[in-house]
Amino acid sequence: MNKRLSRPQRRLLPEWITFLVALCIVAVIVGLVIYEWVTESNQPPILTISRQEIREAEGQFYVPFTVTNKGGLTAESVQVSGELQIEGQPSQIGDQQIDFLSSGEQQEGAFIFNHNPSRGELRQCK
């Protein structure tokens, strides 16, 4: 019988190093998945809107705003509406669409009106 086939082969040092590096990478990935699973926040999206100062340019009135997601999950298809009422009557309505807003993310936008919002009431709706 052939002596080479019956004798178990010894692993070389580079093979052991490669095996240990691969084992460490797999252990880190498994650890990160477990950590993410344990610390996952299932809190729904909590959206807040803050409005900045109104500015005028070339007869248009710009009302900048910032939408912030303070919740744990991503918000998808967020629609922000602004309605300008002058003397109790709706004058103009503006809509902004945000595709998605992940946890802790902020998105800026602006409404543009033909009438001065300081002469009426500006309502923002999510």
C-alpha positions as CSV (number, residue, x, y, z in Angstrom):
1,M,0.0,0.0,0.0
2,N,1.1,3.5,-0.7
3,K,2.4,5.2,2.4
4,R,1.4,8.7,1.2
5,L,-2.3,7.9,1.1
6,S,-2.5,6.3,4.5
7,R,-0.7,9.0,6.4
8,P,-2.8,12.0,7.4
9,Q,-1.5,15.3,6.0
10,R,-0.3,18.0,8.2
11,R,-1.7,21.5,7.7
12,L,0.8,24.2,6.7
13,L,1.1,27.5,8.6
14,P,-0.4,29.6,5.8
15,E,-3.5,27.3,5.8
16,W,-3.9,27.8,9.6
17,I,-3.5,31.5,9.3
18,T,-6.1,31.7,6.5
19,F,-8.5,29.5,8.5
20,L,-8.2,31.7,11.6
21,V,-8.6,35.0,9.7
22,A,-11.8,33.6,8.0
23,L,-13.1,32.3,11.3
24,C,-12.5,35.8,12.9
25,I,-14.4,37.5,10.0
26,V,-17.4,35.1,10.4
27,A,-17.4,35.6,14.1
28,V,-17.4,39.4,13.7
29,I,-20.3,39.3,11.2
30,V,-22.3,36.9,13.5
31,G,-21.6,39.2,16.5
32,L,-22.8,42.3,14.6
33,V,-26.0,40.6,13.4
34,I,-26.7,39.5,17.0
35,Y,-25.9,43.0,18.4
36,E,-28.2,44.7,15.8
37,W,-31.0,42.2,16.6
38,V,-30.7,42.7,20.3
39,T,-30.5,46.5,20.2
40,E,-33.0,47.1,17.4
41,S,-35.5,49.9,18.1
42,N,-39.0,49.1,16.9
43,Q,-40.1,52.6,17.7
44,P,-42.2,53.9,14.7
45,P,-41.1,57.0,12.8
46,I,-41.6,60.2,14.7
47,L,-41.6,63.2,12.4
48,T,-41.1,66.8,13.5
49,I,-41.2,69.9,11.3
50,S,-39.3,73.1,12.0
51,R,-39.9,76.2,10.0
52,Q,-37.2,78.8,9.3
53,E,-37.6,82.5,8.6
54,I,-39.7,83.5,5.6
55,R,-37.7,85.2,2.8
56,E,-38.8,87.1,-0.3
57,A,-37.1,87.0,-3.7
58,E,-38.5,88.4,-7.0
59,G,-42.1,88.6,-5.7
60,Q,-42.1,85.0,-4.4
61,F,-42.2,84.1,-0.7
62,Y,-40.1,81.2,0.4
63,V,-40.9,79.3,3.6
64,P,-38.0,76.9,4.3
65,F,-38.6,73.9,6.6
66,T,-36.7,70.9,8.0
67,V,-38.3,67.5,8.6
68,T,-36.6,65.3,11.1
69,N,-37.3,61.6,11.9
70,K,-36.7,61.1,15.6
71,G,-38.1,57.6,15.6
72,G,-36.4,54.2,15.2
73,L,-37.8,53.1,11.9
74,T,-37.5,54.6,8.4
75,A,-40.4,56.7,7.2
76,E,-41.3,56.1,3.5
77,S,-43.3,58.4,1.2
78,V,-43.5,61.4,3.6
79,Q,-45.8,64.1,2.3
80,V,-45.5,67.6,3.8
81,S,-48.3,70.1,3.0
82,G,-48.4,73.8,3.7
83,E,-51.6,75.7,3.4
84,L,-51.7,79.5,3.3
85,Q,-55.0,81.0,4.5
86,I,-55.6,84.7,4.0
87,E,-58.7,86.2,5.8
88,G,-59.9,82.7,6.7
89,Q,-60.0,81.5,3.0
90,P,-57.5,79.0,1.6
91,S,-55.2,81.0,-0.7
92,Q,-52.5,78.6,-1.7
93,I,-51.5,75.0,-0.9
94,G,-48.1,73.5,-1.4
95,D,-47.0,69.9,-1.2
96,Q,-43.5,68.3,-0.9
97,Q,-42.8,64.6,-1.2
98,I,-39.9,62.9,0.6
99,D,-39.2,59.4,-0.6
100,F,-37.7,58.1,2.6
101,L,-36.3,59.4,5.9
102,S,-34.2,57.1,8.0
103,S,-33.9,57.2,11.8
104,G,-32.2,60.5,12.8
105,E,-32.1,61.9,9.3
106,Q,-33.1,65.4,8.3
107,Q,-34.5,66.7,5.0
108,E,-34.9,70.3,4.0
109,G,-37.4,71.8,1.7
110,A,-39.3,75.0,1.0
111,F,-42.8,76.1,0.1
112,I,-43.1,78.9,-2.4
113,F,-46.1,81.2,-2.2
114,N,-47.3,84.2,-4.3
115,H,-48.8,86.0,-1.3
116,N,-47.0,87.0,1.9
117,P,-47.5,84.3,4.5
118,S,-47.1,86.9,7.3
119,R,-50.4,88.5,6.2
120,G,-52.3,85.3,6.8
121,E,-52.1,82.0,8.6
122,L,-49.7,79.3,7.4
123,R,-50.6,75.8,8.5
124,Q,-48.3,72.8,8.0
125,C,-49.6,69.3,7.9
126,K,-47.6,66.0,7.7
